[in-house]
């Protein structure tokens, strides 16, 4: 796409396989290998006009246009290349370009194809799980007001980090620099812009020569006291690079450095200790407490092209062992531009998660040591172009995001935004208590179900009886709580926009369901004309199993009843099947078959006389299961 993708997202990738090169493509291939995509595209186009195009030329053209974000041309040539090629990654990029051009249905056709070719790919799995994701992103509402910043130039500008009254950006506006072949723009430098009291901005000023070199410099991040800056720079400055023997192209990496504030300026540039000539580290973001640095890297062991990592910051400013953030964040695609906000929400950009096209901004947050599923920030932060470098002041709800969307001043522009509404996630905090003494119950199993009744996840309550979950705002859910010795419970949770939804759940001792002559459970329903145990029935029957395990002398007779509708023989047979299925379920849970029997009663013992008609609810009361305590000693114990 643009130079930001080269240096701050996929930095100086190695050239593609050259097996399809020939004497006709030699010039174009050399330009492509040197990342001179504008010139390479022109050279490949000449071959097309001369009738010398084949699958290789079309694919190289598509890649050239893809890398400078000419989405229409990239779409056109991916389509041509795929007429005679079946490369999955090309299919995926074709889908991305179709989406970037607003052709969502056509994009989904290609995503279906990609998913069939790589069914184990997490991008394919995510798509198959939620193929109608686009309307959900587009319809979730505009939570931000986004405006193009006044200080953008006609060249590439991105970033936006405030420190000590100055805004730090990365820009290609320095005309004294050499131009970069990727997009014919000058090499990138770090600039500072003073923000006035009326929120206007002064002219951008080039940062000092300790920070800027004749090579690329990237985004910056600061320690909480503002005295240490972390930033990325090309490894050429360190004289670290590899040279291709055929094209003579030099391949660099991006390294991370830290600078120390000396008076009003920056000095003492130092390596952070994790750089390597074998991979890139870039896009630094310091946590609010200054203990952790988040960054992007293509170091070995990741899930995709670039992954997001975190590492502890040592006392001397160097970094400890990097930790990959895992597959809740990272995909087989590209992730980068992490930003960890003051409330520990992690924002990042990705082209691997489901989005609107190009790179979208996503967010996640850690709860109980686990990251929640990444969520799309939505429009207008995201567009069908590349959206990246999202930075927010959580206290004032404003910040910056960068994008190469249409309507900007240059190739990449910085946009100011104001958050108008929560994004929005809700923390459901469930507190489980003993109903008798109101003490918290630790070790209880709490399961979260979505509004369709699908089980999402389960957690155990901590020492304070609390289990927390992240759910989407305004989405109804349900909590199921199970604990040995207590009556299990299901509790509906109404959707809300509040940041935290506190739910208190009291569990009664399991003996609460025992009466002198029977075990009282909630109604056990079967599907129409069926006798198999449903999930709802199993939840109730597990309570019976728990009582029978606690009282090994307990003997139960299960009876199943129907209402009066239907023939007498039909009702008797159906109720008998259901009673026997109920018994088999209890036996399958470890109860000896000698302790439980079942019989169907049909319509013979109605709870309510419906000979003159009944309401729907009254018929429901007659369609019941009962669990009779057979042994008299247990009945006597209950009466006592």
C-alpha positions as CSV (number, residue, x, y, z in Angstrom):
1,X,0.0,0.0,0.0
2,X,1.8,3.2,1.0
3,X,5.2,3.8,2.6
4,X,3.7,3.4,6.1
5,X,2.9,-0.2,5.3
6,X,6.5,-0.8,4.2
7,X,8.2,0.7,7.2
8,X,5.7,0.6,9.9
9,X,3.6,-2.3,9.0
10,X,5.3,-4.9,6.8
11,X,8.8,-3.2,6.6
12,X,10.9,-4.0,3.6
13,X,9.5,-7.5,2.8
14,X,11.7,-9.9,0.8
15,X,11.0,-10.1,-2.9
16,X,8.6,-12.6,-4.3
17,X,9.5,-15.8,-5.9
18,X,11.4,-15.1,-9.1
19,X,10.9,-18.5,-10.9
20,X,8.5,-16.9,-13.4
21,X,10.9,-14.2,-14.4
22,X,12.2,-14.0,-18.0
23,X,14.2,-11.5,-20.1
24,X,11.0,-9.6,-20.8
25,X,10.3,-9.0,-17.1
26,X,13.8,-8.3,-16.0
27,X,13.5,-4.5,-15.8
28,X,10.2,-4.6,-14.0
29,X,11.3,-7.4,-11.7
30,X,14.3,-5.4,-10.7
31,X,12.2,-2.4,-9.9
32,X,9.8,-4.5,-7.9
33,X,12.6,-6.1,-5.9
34,X,13.8,-2.6,-5.0
35,X,10.2,-1.7,-3.8
36,X,9.9,0.9,-6.7
37,X,6.3,-0.1,-7.2
38,X,5.3,2.9,-9.2
39,X,8.0,2.3,-11.7
40,X,7.5,-1.4,-11.6
41,X,3.7,-1.0,-12.4
42,X,4.5,1.1,-15.4
43,X,7.0,-1.5,-16.7
44,X,4.6,-4.4,-16.2
45,X,1.9,-2.4,-17.9
46,X,4.1,-2.0,-20.9
47,X,4.4,-5.8,-21.2
48,X,0.6,-6.0,-21.1
49,X,0.3,-3.4,-23.9
50,X,2.9,-5.4,-25.9
51,X,0.9,-8.6,-25.5
52,X,3.5,-10.2,-23.3
53,X,1.4,-10.6,-20.2
54,X,0.9,-13.9,-18.4
55,X,-0.2,-15.0,-14.9
56,X,3.1,-13.9,-13.4
57,X,2.9,-10.4,-14.9
58,X,-0.7,-9.9,-13.8
59,X,0.1,-11.1,-10.3
60,X,3.1,-8.7,-10.1
61,X,1.0,-5.9,-11.4
62,X,-1.6,-6.7,-8.8
63,X,1.0,-6.8,-6.0
64,X,2.5,-3.5,-7.2
65,X,-0.8,-1.7,-7.1
66,X,-1.8,-3.4,-3.8
67,X,1.3,-2.0,-2.2
68,X,0.6,1.6,-3.2
69,X,-3.1,1.2,-2.5
70,X,-4.4,1.6,-6.0
71,X,-7.4,-0.6,-5.2
72,X,-9.1,-0.5,-8.5
73,X,-6.0,-1.5,-10.5
74,X,-5.1,-4.1,-7.9
75,X,-8.6,-5.6,-8.1
76,X,-8.4,-5.7,-11.9
77,X,-5.1,-7.5,-12.1
78,X,-5.8,-9.9,-9.2
79,X,-8.9,-11.0,-11.2
80,X,-6.8,-11.5,-14.3
81,X,-4.1,-13.5,-12.4
82,X,-6.7,-15.7,-10.7
83,X,-8.1,-16.8,-14.1
84,X,-5.1,-19.2,-14.2
85,X,-3.9,-19.3,-10.7
86,X,-5.3,-20.7,-7.4
87,X,-3.0,-19.1,-4.8
88,X,-5.0,-18.7,-1.5
89,X,-3.2,-15.6,-0.3
90,X,-3.9,-13.9,-3.7
91,X,-7.6,-14.8,-3.3
92,X,-7.6,-13.2,0.1
93,X,-6.0,-10.0,-1.2
94,X,-8.5,-10.0,-4.1
95,X,-11.3,-10.1,-1.5
96,X,-9.7,-7.3,0.4
97,X,-9.5,-5.1,-2.7
98,X,-13.1,-5.8,-3.7
99,X,-14.2,-4.8,-0.2
100,X,-12.0,-1.7,-0.4
101,X,-13.9,-0.8,-3.6
102,X,-17.3,-1.3,-1.9
103,X,-18.1,-4.6,-3.7
104,X,-19.0,-6.5,-0.5
105,X,-21.0,-9.3,-2.1
106,X,-18.2,-10.0,-4.6
107,X,-15.7,-9.9,-1.7
108,X,-17.7,-12.5,0.2
109,X,-17.7,-14.8,-2.8
110,X,-13.9,-14.7,-2.8
111,X,-13.8,-15.2,1.0
112,X,-15.9,-18.3,0.6
113,X,-13.4,-19.5,-1.9
114,X,-10.5,-18.6,0.4
115,X,-12.2,-20.4,3.3
116,X,-12.6,-23.6,1.2
117,X,-8.9,-23.5,0.2
118,X,-7.6,-22.8,3.8
119,X,-10.3,-24.0,6.2
120,X,-7.9,-24.0,9.2
121,X,-6.8,-20.4,8.6
122,X,-8.2,-18.3,11.4
123,X,-9.2,-15.6,8.9
124,X,-11.3,-18.3,7.2
125,X,-12.7,-19.6,10.5
126,X,-13.7,-16.1,11.6
127,X,-15.5,-15.4,8.2
128,X,-17.4,-18.8,8.2
129,X,-18.5,-18.1,11.8
130,X,-19.8,-14.7,10.9
131,X,-20.3,-14.2,7.2
132,X,-22.7,-11.3,7.7
133,X,-20.3,-9.2,9.7
134,X,-20.2,-6.2,7.4
135,X,-23.8,-5.0,8.1
136,X,-23.1,-5.3,11.8
137,X,-20.0,-3.1,11.6
138,X,-21.7,-0.6,9.4
139,X,-25.0,-0.4,11.4
140,X,-23.5,-0.3,14.9
141,X,-23.6,3.5,14.8
142,X,-21.0,6.3,14.5
143,X,-19.3,6.6,17.9
144,X,-16.8,9.2,16.8
145,X,-16.6,12.6,15.1
146,X,-13.6,12.5,12.7
147,X,-12.1,15.5,11.0
148,X,-9.0,15.9,8.8
149,X,-6.3,17.6,10.8
150,X,-5.2,21.1,9.7
151,X,-1.5,20.3,9.8
152,X,-1.5,17.6,7.1
153,X,0.7,18.0,4.0
154,X,0.4,16.7,0.5
155,X,2.9,13.9,1.4
156,X,2.3,11.0,3.9
157,X,1.6,12.1,7.5
158,X,0.6,9.8,10.3
159,X,0.8,9.3,14.0
160,X,-0.1,11.9,16.7
161,X,1.4,11.5,20.1
162,X,1.2,14.4,22.6
163,X,4.1,15.1,25.1
164,X,4.8,18.2,27.0
165,X,2.6,20.4,24.8
166,X,4.0,19.1,21.6
167,X,2.4,16.8,19.1
168,X,4.8,14.3,17.5
169,X,4.0,13.0,14.0
170,X,5.8,11.1,11.3
171,X,5.9,12.7,7.9
172,X,7.4,12.5,4.4
173,X,7.1,16.3,3.9
174,X,10.9,16.9,4.1
175,X,11.8,17.7,0.5
176,X,15.5,17.8,1.2
177,X,15.4,14.0,1.7
178,X,15.9,11.5,-1.1
179,X,12.7,10.1,-2.5
180,X,11.7,6.5,-1.7
181,X,11.0,4.3,-4.6
182,X,8.0,2.6,-3.0
183,X,5.8,5.7,-3.6
184,X,8.2,8.4,-4.9
185,X,7.9,10.3,-1.6
186,X,10.8,11.5,0.6
187,X,12.0,9.4,3.4
188,X,10.1,9.7,6.7
189,X,11.1,12.0,9.6
190,X,9.8,12.8,13.1
191,X,8.2,16.2,13.4
192,X,6.8,18.2,16.3
193,X,3.9,20.6,16.3
194,X,3.0,23.0,19.1
195,X,-0.7,22.9,20.1
196,X,-2.1,26.4,21.0
197,X,-4.4,27.0,23.9
198,X,-7.3,27.5,21.4
199,X,-6.6,24.0,20.0
200,X,-5.1,25.3,16.8
201,X,-1.7,24.1,15.7
202,X,1.6,25.9,14.8
203,X,3.8,24.9,11.8
204,X,5.4,21.5,12.0
205,X,9.1,21.5,12.9
206,X,11.6,18.9,12.1
207,X,12.9,17.1,15.2
208,X,16.6,17.3,15.9
209,X,19.3,15.3,14.1
210,X,19.8,13.0,17.1
211,X,16.3,11.6,16.2
212,X,16.2,12.1,12.5
213,X,18.7,10.6,10.0
214,X,18.7,10.3,6.2
215,X,16.8,7.0,6.6
216,X,13.3,6.4,7.8
217,X,12.1,7.1,11.4
218,X,8.8,6.0,12.7
219,X,6.2,6.5,15.4
220,X,7.1,7.5,18.9
221,X,5.9,6.7,22.4
222,X,6.8,8.2,25.8
223,X,7.4,7.0,29.3
224,X,4.8,8.3,31.8
225,X,7.2,11.1,33.0
226,X,7.8,12.2,29.4
227,X,11.6,11.9,29.8
228,X,12.1,8.8,27.6
229,X,11.1,8.4,24.0
230,X,10.8,5.1,22.2
231,X,10.9,5.2,18.4
232,X,11.7,3.1,15.4
233,X,14.5,3.6,12.8
234,X,15.8,1.8,9.8
235,X,18.8,-0.5,10.5
236,X,20.8,1.1,7.7
237,X,21.8,3.7,10.2
238,X,23.5,0.8,12.2
239,X,25.0,-0.5,9.0
240,X,22.9,-3.6,9.4
241,X,21.4,-4.9,6.1
242,X,21.4,-7.7,3.6
243,X,22.3,-7.3,-0.1
244,X,20.6,-9.3,-2.8
245,X,23.3,-10.7,-5.1
246,X,21.1,-10.5,-8.2
247,X,19.4,-7.1,-7.9
248,X,22.0,-5.5,-5.6
249,X,19.0,-4.3,-3.5
250,X,19.8,-3.8,0.2
251,X,17.3,-5.1,2.7
252,X,17.1,-3.4,6.1
253,X,15.0,-4.0,9.2
254,X,13.4,-1.5,11.6
255,X,14.9,-1.3,15.0
256,X,13.6,0.2,18.3
257,X,15.6,2.8,20.1
258,X,15.1,5.0,23.2
259,X,16.1,8.7,23.5
260,X,16.5,10.6,26.8
261,X,15.3,14.1,27.3
262,X,18.1,16.6,27.9
263,X,16.8,20.1,28.8
264,X,14.1,20.8,26.2
265,X,15.4,18.4,23.5
266,X,16.3,14.8,22.9
267,X,19.7,13.1,23.3
268,X,21.5,9.8,24.1
269,X,20.0,7.4,21.5
270,X,20.2,3.8,22.7
271,X,19.3,0.4,21.4
272,X,16.5,-1.2,23.6
273,X,18.2,-4.6,23.5
274,X,15.8,-6.8,21.4
275,X,16.8,-5.7,17.9
276,X,18.0,-8.2,15.3
277,X,19.3,-8.1,11.8
278,X,16.9,-11.1,11.1
279,X,13.6,-9.3,11.9
280,X,11.9,-6.0,12.5
281,X,10.6,-4.4,15.7
282,X,8.5,-1.3,15.4
283,X,5.4,0.7,16.5
284,X,6.2,1.2,20.2
285,X,3.6,2.0,22.8
286,X,4.3,2.4,26.5
287,X,1.8,1.3,29.1
288,X,0.4,4.0,31.5
289,X,2.4,2.7,34.4
290,X,5.6,2.6,32.3
291,X,6.2,-1.1,33.0
292,X,5.5,-2.6,29.6
293,X,6.2,-1.8,26.0
294,X,3.9,-3.0,23.2
295,X,5.2,-3.3,19.7
296,X,4.9,-5.1,16.4
297,X,7.4,-7.6,15.0
298,X,7.9,-10.3,12.4
299,X,10.3,-12.2,14.7
300,X,10.2,-16.0,14.4
301,X,7.4,-17.9,16.2
302,X,4.5,-15.5,15.3
303,X,1.2,-16.3,13.8
304,X,1.3,-14.1,10.7
305,X,3.4,-11.6,8.7
306,X,3.6,-9.2,11.7
307,X,2.3,-9.9,15.2
308,X,1.9,-7.7,18.3
309,X,4.1,-8.4,21.3
310,X,4.7,-6.9,24.7
311,X,7.8,-6.9,26.8
312,X,8.6,-5.7,30.3
313,X,10.7,-2.4,30.5
314,X,13.7,-2.9,32.7
315,X,15.0,-0.2,35.0
316,X,17.7,0.7,32.5
317,X,15.1,1.2,29.7
318,X,16.0,-2.0,27.9
319,X,13.4,-4.6,27.3
320,X,12.8,-8.0,28.8
321,X,11.7,-11.2,27.0
322,X,9.0,-10.4,24.4
323,X,5.6,-12.2,24.7
324,X,3.4,-12.8,21.7
325,X,-0.2,-11.6,22.5
326,X,-1.7,-14.7,21.0
327,X,-4.5,-15.5,18.6
328,X,-7.1,-13.3,20.2
329,X,-5.1,-10.4,18.7
330,X,-2.7,-11.9,16.0
331,X,-3.8,-13.6,12.8
332,X,-2.2,-15.1,9.7
333,X,-2.5,-11.6,8.3
334,X,-0.8,-8.5,9.6
335,X,-1.2,-6.7,12.9
336,X,0.5,-3.6,14.0
337,X,0.3,-0.1,15.5
338,X,-0.5,-1.2,19.0
339,X,-1.6,1.5,21.4
340,X,-2.2,0.7,25.1
341,X,-4.5,3.3,26.6
342,X,-4.6,4.7,30.2
343,X,-7.4,2.2,31.0
344,X,-5.5,-0.7,29.6
345,X,-7.5,-1.0,26.4
346,X,-5.3,-2.3,23.6
347,X,-6.0,-0.7,20.2
348,X,-4.3,-2.0,17.1
349,X,-4.7,-2.3,13.3
350,X,-5.2,-5.5,11.3
351,X,-6.0,-6.8,7.9
352,X,-6.6,-10.3,9.3
353,X,-9.6,-9.7,11.5
354,X,-13.0,-9.1,9.9
355,X,-13.1,-5.5,8.7
356,X,-14.3,-3.0,6.1
357,X,-11.3,-3.2,3.8
358,X,-7.5,-2.6,4.1
359,X,-6.4,-2.2,7.7
360,X,-9.0,-1.6,10.3
361,X,-8.6,-0.5,13.9
362,X,-9.6,-3.0,16.6
363,X,-9.6,-3.1,20.3
364,X,-9.5,-5.6,23.2
365,X,-9.0,-5.6,26.9
366,X,-7.5,-8.0,29.5
367,X,-9.9,-9.4,32.1
368,X,-8.7,-11.9,34.7
369,X,-5.5,-12.4,32.7
370,X,-7.2,-13.2,29.4
371,X,-7.7,-10.9,26.4
372,X,-11.2,-10.6,25.2
373,X,-12.0,-11.2,21.5
374,X,-10.8,-8.3,19.3
375,X,-13.6,-6.0,18.2
376,X,-13.9,-3.6,15.2
377,X,-14.0,0.0,16.3
378,X,-16.4,0.7,13.5
379,X,-17.1,3.7,11.3
380,X,-16.0,6.5,10.9
381,X,-12.7,5.6,12.5
382,X,-12.6,2.7,10.0
383,X,-13.2,3.0,6.3
384,X,-12.7,0.8,3.2
385,X,-9.1,2.2,3.1
386,X,-6.2,1.6,5.5
387,X,-6.9,3.0,9.0
388,X,-4.0,2.8,11.6
389,X,-2.1,4.6,14.3
390,X,-5.1,5.0,16.6
391,X,-4.2,7.0,19.7
392,X,-6.8,8.1,22.3
393,X,-6.9,10.2,25.5
394,X,-9.4,8.1,27.5
395,X,-10.0,10.9,30.0
396,X,-11.0,13.5,27.4
397,X,-12.3,11.1,24.7
398,X,-10.2,12.6,21.9
399,X,-7.3,11.5,19.8
400,X,-5.8,10.8,16.4
401,X,-6.1,8.1,13.7
402,X,-4.3,7.9,10.4
403,X,-5.8,6.9,7.1
404,X,-5.3,6.9,3.3
405,X,-9.0,7.2,2.7
406,X,-10.4,9.4,-0.1
407,X,-10.8,13.1,0.6
408,X,-7.5,13.7,2.4
409,X,-4.8,16.2,1.6
410,X,-2.1,13.6,1.0
411,X,-1.5,9.9,0.6
412,X,-1.8,9.2,4.4
413,X,-3.4,11.9,6.6
414,X,-3.9,12.3,10.3
415,X,-7.5,12.7,11.5
416,X,-8.5,14.2,14.8
417,X,-11.5,12.5,16.5
418,X,-13.8,13.0,19.4
419,X,-15.5,9.9,21.0
420,X,-19.2,10.6,21.2
421,X,-20.4,7.2,22.6
422,X,-18.9,4.2,24.3
423,X,-17.4,1.7,21.7
424,X,-18.9,-0.3,23.5
425,X,-18.2,-3.3,25.7
426,X,-19.7,-4.1,29.1
427,X,-18.0,-6.0,31.9
428,X,-20.6,-8.3,33.4
429,X,-19.4,-8.8,37.0
430,X,-21.2,-11.8,38.6
431,X,-20.9,-12.2,42.4
432,X,-22.1,-15.6,43.7
433,X,-23.2,-15.7,47.3
434,X,-24.4,-18.4,49.8
435,X,-28.1,-17.5,50.3
436,X,-28.1,-18.5,54.0
437,X,-25.1,-16.6,55.3
438,X,-24.5,-14.1,52.4
439,X,-20.8,-15.2,52.2
440,X,-19.1,-15.3,48.7
441,X,-18.8,-18.7,47.1
442,X,-15.4,-19.3,45.5
443,X,-14.8,-22.1,42.9
444,X,-18.4,-21.9,41.5
445,X,-18.6,-22.5,37.7
446,X,-20.2,-19.5,35.9
447,X,-21.0,-19.9,32.2
448,X,-22.0,-17.1,29.9
449,X,-24.6,-17.7,27.2
450,X,-25.3,-15.3,24.3
451,X,-28.8,-14.1,23.3
452,X,-29.2,-17.1,21.0
453,X,-28.5,-19.5,23.9
454,X,-25.0,-20.4,22.7
455,X,-22.5,-21.1,25.5
456,X,-19.7,-18.5,25.0
457,X,-17.3,-19.2,27.9
458,X,-17.0,-20.5,31.5
459,X,-15.1,-19.2,34.5
460,X,-14.6,-20.1,38.1
461,X,-15.4,-17.5,40.8
462,X,-12.4,-16.1,42.7
463,X,-12.0,-15.9,46.5
464,X,-14.4,-13.0,46.5
465,X,-17.0,-15.0,44.7
466,X,-16.6,-13.0,41.5
467,X,-16.4,-14.0,37.8
468,X,-16.2,-11.3,35.1
469,X,-17.1,-11.4,31.4
470,X,-16.9,-8.9,28.6
471,X,-20.1,-8.6,26.4
472,X,-21.2,-6.3,23.7
473,X,-23.3,-3.3,24.8
474,X,-27.1,-3.7,24.6
475,X,-26.8,-7.5,24.1
476,X,-28.9,-9.7,26.4
477,X,-27.1,-12.7,27.9
478,X,-27.6,-15.4,30.5
479,X,-25.4,-16.7,33.3
480,X,-25.5,-20.2,34.5
481,X,-24.1,-21.0,38.0
482,X,-23.2,-24.5,39.2
483,X,-21.6,-25.3,42.5
484,X,-21.5,-28.6,44.5
485,X,-23.8,-28.6,47.5
486,X,-26.0,-25.8,46.0
487,X,-29.0,-25.5,43.8
488,X,-27.8,-24.5,40.3
489,X,-29.3,-21.3,38.9
490,X,-29.7,-19.5,35.6
491,X,-30.0,-15.8,35.6
492,X,-30.9,-13.6,32.6
493,X,-28.7,-10.5,32.1
494,X,-30.3,-7.5,30.4
495,X,-28.1,-5.7,27.9
496,X,-26.9,-2.3,28.9
497,X,-24.5,0.5,27.9
498,X,-23.0,0.9,31.4
499,X,-19.3,0.1,31.6
500,X,-19.9,-2.5,34.4
501,X,-23.0,-4.6,34.9
502,X,-23.0,-6.0,38.4
503,X,-25.1,-9.1,38.9
504,X,-25.6,-10.8,42.3
505,X,-26.6,-14.5,42.3
506,X,-27.6,-16.2,45.5
507,X,-27.4,-20.0,45.7
508,X,-29.5,-22.0,48.1
509,X,-28.2,-25.3,49.6
510,X,-29.1,-28.3,47.4
511,X,-31.5,-29.5,50.1
512,X,-33.8,-26.6,49.2
513,X,-35.2,-28.7,46.3
514,X,-36.1,-31.6,48.7
515,X,-39.6,-31.9,50.1
516,X,-40.9,-34.7,52.4
517,X,-42.1,-36.8,49.5
518,X,-40.4,-35.6,46.3
519,X,-37.6,-33.7,44.7
520,X,-38.9,-30.4,43.2
521,X,-37.3,-29.3,40.0
522,X,-38.2,-26.6,37.5
523,X,-40.4,-27.9,34.6
524,X,-38.5,-30.3,32.4
525,X,-39.5,-29.7,28.8
526,X,-39.1,-32.0,25.8
527,X,-39.3,-31.0,22.2
528,X,-42.7,-31.7,20.5
529,X,-43.3,-35.4,20.0
530,X,-39.7,-36.2,21.2
531,X,-38.3,-37.9,24.2
532,X,-34.5,-37.0,24.0
533,X,-33.0,-35.0,26.8
534,X,-32.4,-31.3,26.0
535,X,-29.8,-29.0,27.4
536,X,-32.5,-27.3,29.6
537,X,-33.7,-30.7,30.9
538,X,-30.1,-31.8,31.6
539,X,-29.5,-28.6,33.7
540,X,-32.4,-29.5,36.0
541,X,-31.7,-33.3,36.1
542,X,-28.1,-32.5,37.2
543,X,-29.6,-31.1,40.4
544,X,-31.3,-34.4,41.0
545,X,-28.1,-36.2,40.4
546,X,-26.3,-34.0,42.9
547,X,-28.9,-34.7,45.6
548,X,-28.7,-38.5,45.0
549,X,-24.9,-38.4,45.1
550,X,-25.0,-36.5,48.4
551,X,-27.6,-38.9,49.9
552,X,-26.6,-42.4,48.6
553,X,-29.5,-44.0,50.3
554,X,-32.0,-42.0,48.4
555,X,-34.3,-43.9,45.9
556,X,-36.4,-42.1,43.3
557,X,-39.3,-42.9,41.0
558,X,-39.6,-40.6,38.1
559,X,-43.1,-40.0,36.6
560,X,-43.8,-38.2,33.3
561,X,-47.2,-36.7,32.6
562,X,-48.9,-35.2,29.6
563,X,-51.9,-32.9,29.1
564,X,-55.2,-34.2,27.8
565,X,-54.7,-33.3,24.2
566,X,-54.0,-36.2,22.0
567,X,-55.2,-39.8,22.3
568,X,-54.9,-41.6,25.6
569,X,-52.7,-44.4,24.2
570,X,-50.5,-41.9,22.4
571,X,-50.0,-39.8,25.6
572,X,-49.3,-42.9,27.6
573,X,-46.6,-44.1,25.2
574,X,-45.0,-40.7,24.9
575,X,-44.8,-40.1,28.6
576,X,-43.4,-43.6,29.2
577,X,-40.6,-42.9,26.7
578,X,-39.8,-39.6,28.3
579,X,-39.8,-41.2,31.8
580,X,-37.4,-43.9,30.7
581,X,-35.1,-41.4,28.9
582,X,-35.0,-39.4,32.1
583,X,-33.9,-42.4,34.1
584,X,-31.2,-43.3,31.5
585,X,-29.8,-39.8,31.8
586,X,-29.6,-40.0,35.6
587,X,-27.9,-43.4,35.3
588,X,-25.4,-42.0,32.8
589,X,-24.3,-39.5,35.4
590,X,-23.1,-42.2,37.8
591,X,-26.2,-43.1,39.7
592,X,-26.8,-46.9,40.2
593,X,-29.8,-48.1,38.2
594,X,-31.3,-49.8,41.3
595,X,-31.9,-46.3,42.8
596,X,-34.1,-44.8,40.1
597,X,-37.0,-46.1,38.1
598,X,-39.4,-44.3,35.7
599,X,-43.0,-44.7,34.5
600,X,-45.2,-42.7,32.2
601,X,-48.6,-41.6,33.5
602,X,-49.9,-40.1,30.3
603,X,-53.0,-37.9,31.0
604,X,-54.2,-40.1,33.8
605,X,-53.2,-37.8,36.8
606,X,-53.8,-34.2,35.7
607,X,-52.7,-31.5,38.2
608,X,-55.5,-29.3,36.8
609,X,-58.9,-30.6,35.5
610,X,-59.0,-29.4,31.9
611,X,-62.2,-31.2,30.8
612,X,-63.8,-27.8,30.3
613,X,-60.7,-26.3,28.7
614,X,-57.5,-24.8,30.1
615,X,-55.2,-21.9,29.4
616,X,-51.8,-22.5,27.8
617,X,-50.2,-22.1,31.2
618,X,-52.5,-24.6,32.8
619,X,-51.9,-27.2,30.1
620,X,-48.2,-26.6,30.7
621,X,-48.6,-27.4,34.4
622,X,-50.1,-30.8,33.5
623,X,-47.2,-31.6,31.2
624,X,-44.8,-32.2,34.1
625,X,-42.2,-34.6,35.5
626,X,-42.2,-35.5,39.2
627,X,-39.5,-37.2,41.2
628,X,-41.0,-39.2,44.1
629,X,-38.9,-40.2,47.1
630,X,-39.6,-43.9,47.4
631,X,-37.8,-44.9,50.7
632,X,-39.7,-44.0,53.8
633,X,-36.6,-43.3,55.9
634,X,-35.6,-40.5,53.6
635,X,-39.2,-39.1,53.8
636,X,-39.0,-39.2,57.6
637,X,-35.7,-37.4,57.5
638,X,-37.2,-34.6,55.4
639,X,-40.2,-34.3,57.8
640,X,-37.9,-34.0,60.8
